[in-house]
């Protein structure tokens, strides 16, 4: 059967863009340029997040975004 499908993606859904591209390609459908750009931005964001993660990788390495591992307002406990 033939038909049309409409999918609305927002930035909250952008992690799904690479998978949706794969599905469209396997189905022989055109992949919208905006969807490709969304997937590229997500992959870049993901790489940057992994690179600068506070889990001991990248800058900081102490957690808490370089604030010594403590959140604002958190008292030091001994």
C-alpha positions as CSV (number, residue, x, y, z in Angstrom):
1,X,0.0,0.0,0.0
2,X,1.1,3.5,-0.7
3,X,0.6,6.4,1.7
4,X,2.3,9.4,3.3
5,X,3.7,9.7,6.7
6,X,4.5,13.0,8.5
7,X,7.0,13.2,11.4
8,X,7.6,16.3,13.4
9,X,11.0,16.4,15.1
10,X,12.0,19.1,17.6
11,X,15.4,19.6,19.3
12,X,14.2,17.3,22.1
13,X,14.0,14.5,19.5
14,X,17.2,15.3,17.6
15,X,19.0,12.1,18.9
16,X,16.5,10.2,16.7
17,X,17.6,11.9,13.5
18,X,20.4,9.5,12.6
19,X,18.1,6.5,13.0
20,X,15.4,8.2,11.0
21,X,17.8,8.9,8.2
22,X,18.8,5.2,8.1
23,X,15.1,4.2,8.0
24,X,14.4,6.6,5.1
25,X,17.4,5.4,3.1
26,X,16.5,1.7,3.5
27,X,13.0,2.6,2.3
28,X,14.4,4.4,-0.7
29,X,12.9,7.7,0.4
30,X,14.5,11.1,0.0
31,X,16.2,12.4,3.1
32,X,15.4,16.0,3.9
33,X,18.5,18.2,4.1
34,X,17.2,19.7,7.4
35,X,17.1,16.2,8.9
36,X,20.7,15.6,7.8
37,X,21.8,18.9,9.4
38,X,20.0,18.0,12.6
39,X,21.8,14.6,12.7
40,X,25.1,16.3,12.1
41,X,24.5,18.9,14.9
42,X,23.5,16.1,17.3
43,X,26.6,14.0,16.5
44,X,28.8,17.1,17.1
45,X,27.0,17.9,20.4
46,X,27.4,14.3,21.5
47,X,31.1,14.3,20.7
48,X,31.6,17.6,22.6
49,X,29.6,16.4,25.6
50,X,31.7,13.2,25.8
51,X,34.9,15.2,25.4
52,X,34.1,17.7,28.1
53,X,32.3,15.3,30.4
54,X,32.9,15.9,34.1
55,X,33.6,12.2,34.6
56,X,37.4,12.7,34.5
57,X,37.6,13.3,30.8
58,X,38.4,16.5,29.1
59,X,38.6,19.8,31.0
60,X,37.6,20.0,34.7
61,X,37.7,16.3,35.5
62,X,36.5,17.1,38.9
63,X,32.8,17.0,38.3
64,X,30.5,20.0,38.7
65,X,31.8,21.8,35.7
66,X,35.1,22.9,37.3
67,X,33.7,24.0,40.7
68,X,35.7,21.4,42.6
69,X,33.0,18.8,42.2
70,X,30.5,20.6,44.5
71,X,27.3,22.2,43.4
72,X,26.4,25.7,44.5
73,X,25.1,25.8,47.9
74,X,26.4,22.4,48.8
75,X,28.3,22.4,52.1
76,X,31.5,20.6,52.5
77,X,31.2,17.5,54.7
78,X,34.1,16.0,56.6
